[in-house]
Amino acid sequence: MFDVIVIGVGVIGASIIRELTRLDISVLGIEAREDFSLGSSGANSGIVHAGYDAKPGTLKAKFNVFGNRLYKQWSDELDFPYINNGALVVCHSEDELPALYDLKHQGDLNGVQDMEILDREQVHALEPNLSDRVYAALHLKTSGICYPFEFVFACTENAAHNGAQFVRGERVKNILKTDDGYKVITDSNEYETKCVVNSAGIYSDKINDMVSSRHFEITPVKGEYLLMDDRMGSMFSSTIFDLPTNMGKGVLISRTIDNNLFLGPTAVRITDREDTSVSAESYDLLLSQAKNNWDNIPRNRFITSFAGIRAKTDVGDFIIGEADDSEGFFNAAGIESPGLTSAPAIAEHMRELIRDRLKCSLKASFDPIRKSIIKVRELSLEEKNALISEKPEYGHIICRCNMVSEGEIIEAVKRGAVNMDGVKKRVRAGMGKCQGGFCSPAVLDLISRYANIPKESVTKHGKGSEILVGDAKGF
Amino acid sequence: MQRGSDMRYYDTVVIGGGPAGMAAALSAYEAGAKTLIIETNDRLGGILNQCIHNGFGLHYFGEELTGPEYADRFKKRIAETNIDVMTDTLVTDIAEGLVVNAMNSSLGAIQVKAGSVVYSLGCRERPRGAISISGTRPSGIFTAGTAQHFVNIEGKLPGRKCVILGSGDIGLIMARRMLYEGAEVTCVVELMPYSSGLARNIKQCLNDNNIPLLLSHTVVEIHGKDRLEGVTIAKVDDMLKPIKGTEQYIDCDCLLLSVGLIPQVEMAQDCGAMLKNGRIFVDDNYMTTVRGLFACGNTLHVHDLVDNVTEESIAAGRSAAEFALGITGGTSGGVINVQPGNCVTYVIPNILHKDKEGSAVLRFRVSDSYRNREIRIRSNDTVLYRKKAARVAPGEMQSVTFPRKLLSGEDVTDITVEIS
């Protein structure tokens, strides 16, 4: 019997579980996919938004702004990279200037600080590579970037360190009310719990329907991205936004933690909630939108594309709180943008709701600190030598593009990676210019050896996506 | 060797121990340089180690060898010399003063001061993401070289029903290899109206095995959520854009991409080497714009024949040694800029020194297939050199060797290599 079961371990579930481990309770996280961060939480913009975009008075606005303020502390404690690079919302004519001022006003109402309207000269001084078409911009100094998947792993590892349990590769099929709470039934197990937290993202409506009659709908909206190599991030130091439309924040141009640059996302309504394909039309759309702000986009610098699916609700806001017809069942549902930014704040809020429901105390032994896997590429010469003399596997570089060592890949497997994407998202091996061309045989071999599975069973992202089909005839 | 702090010194440090690096190192050594080869893999040989087909060495050795056999000739010679070899070692960067930073498990992070550096890193393969094929991202998509590694080095099959995009040599070779190793190969799809592979590979890999070659076609979409299930191909027009209505679905579980090799120039760029049209800019000593940094092999320009890589690298290695040993006193006689002209896409080297003696070698590629033309070297309106060419094609690197005295005229400051 658990005190809390959290369904869905994306950015929301992972951060909630981390906060719940501050309490003297037992927590289980159930993730349907084979690993964390293989869904939308691993395929989004990674932006820590300032909070100008959300409608005042909404949960989105509240949690965005509070979450933004928590990022530095969470990043320091959990050792995931976060860069406060700032953002510019640009406009292209004098006619559009009032819209920028409206956004700033909305930001003020939401409690966003450090905003400034910049004129053409100031914008171009800050970002010389922006097209001359950019007329003015709203500068948001509190905007930042992170890797959403590193955020997830940082939370799950810290949570596990503080006693949380996790199961992966189990899909929740049904939830029954019991005398003491709930019975959560997955495709392979049953678990009893006092409380349930629904952070199931694009399936959070289905989970909610298993328990509560307060129905809501998730409309899946796909966001596609085009990614450029890790020398392109120097083009723009701030994240560049267009004025938002009713479909969302529009197409951004943004650098990433390791200096890649991406264009995206699109906003495409889909029916298949697993459709993460990138269409030819979207390539063209993203390029033409980015052209508003960037002349001469070098097309030979794209290295890959990816897509994530937004869990958009029909109520236009997050759905957070205890279902009023189901005591002990808490929704953290429909968390689309600014979900990543809001996660720390939502997690703290959910912790307090549950603390109140369970009347439990804080755990004295809670340790907020988690150390990430060492990044050899960031070490000084002396640090490298100290590490390698103790652990030689950190001196053997497997991913040349990103300088990722064998030691890091082995550690990724030890920390839970069971497939190629899991290694990639934990330590970046395979994310570089060659997209795994050089390193994937070695990464596959290390997964096989350290996760103890035959080479033919090593997958890209879960069962069905095995890399190899068998032995070559001659062998 | 001692761990860490002590800086080692070599006259010539060769980065990359493939065919280019091995030939350059032997040449540097024979010119008297104390030489070190630094190689990322666990052995020398580079890409040759997985090229188990033959066709290597017809020119250089006068024999038809497999890739590993060709590599072995050089590995054996290196073993008989005092050339130092560090394998499983990655060069991370080349710092100011030609200090090569590298790391491996046994020595840790080391620094090697070099009198000269030969930069022979080869290429990486162009990945799917760089050519923007839309669709899903399942397993079963490989660049041809990675698939070749799995098959030839590890004995593992990447798929059972294959489509190959790109009819360059790697694509053609892998079409045959996959067939021999038990897979079905449905077709080779080629964007251009011609194949860039060697004629003998088209015959031996495709024609002899009845594998269809679809010219002027490309893959427009990938299907399959977890594992590749199929691809949609389409015919392309003169602008290489897919023609609506010509789409065909092909069932497959494996897509091999042979869509271009990209020279790994970034590290050279980072230490200041200038590029011209994406290629490292070199003079006729194969020296880059960074003093003492030399480049050769596929990292300089993508070759079709390893024999040419060897020849080029022998020259580069010797020049590197001479530079390190102070044998060449620096050039004083003026330079000639080399430009690609009519029907020529690029020429290497980019600069010839007037005061060098002997013959000059220029290597270049043509933009299209031509018959019964002339290769000309022109200075302003004067043709300084001409050579008949019965057949030239983009897929076959051309070279001309001519006496340098033809360039000795005072007014010769720029030459153009062109096809008549």
Interface residues (C-beta under 8 A of the other chain):
Chain A: L226 L227 R231 E274 T276 S277 V278 S279 A280 S282 Y283 N300 F302 I303 T304 S305 F306 V376 L381 E382 K384 N385 I388 S389 P392 E393 Y394 G395 H396 I397 R400 M403 E406 K433 C434 Q435 G436 G437 F438 S440 P441 K455 E456 T459 K460 H461 G462 K463 G464 S465 E466 I467 L468 V469 G470 D471 A472 K473 G474 F475
Chain B: R3 G4 S5 T40 D88 L90 T92 N101 M103 N104 S105 S106 L107 G108 A109 Q111 R124 E125 P127 R128 G129 A130 S132 S134 G135 T136 R137 P138 S139 T143 G145 T146 H149 F150 V151 I153 E154 G155 K156 L157 P158 G159 R160 Y180 E181 G182 V220 E221 K225 D226 R227 D253 C254 I262 E266
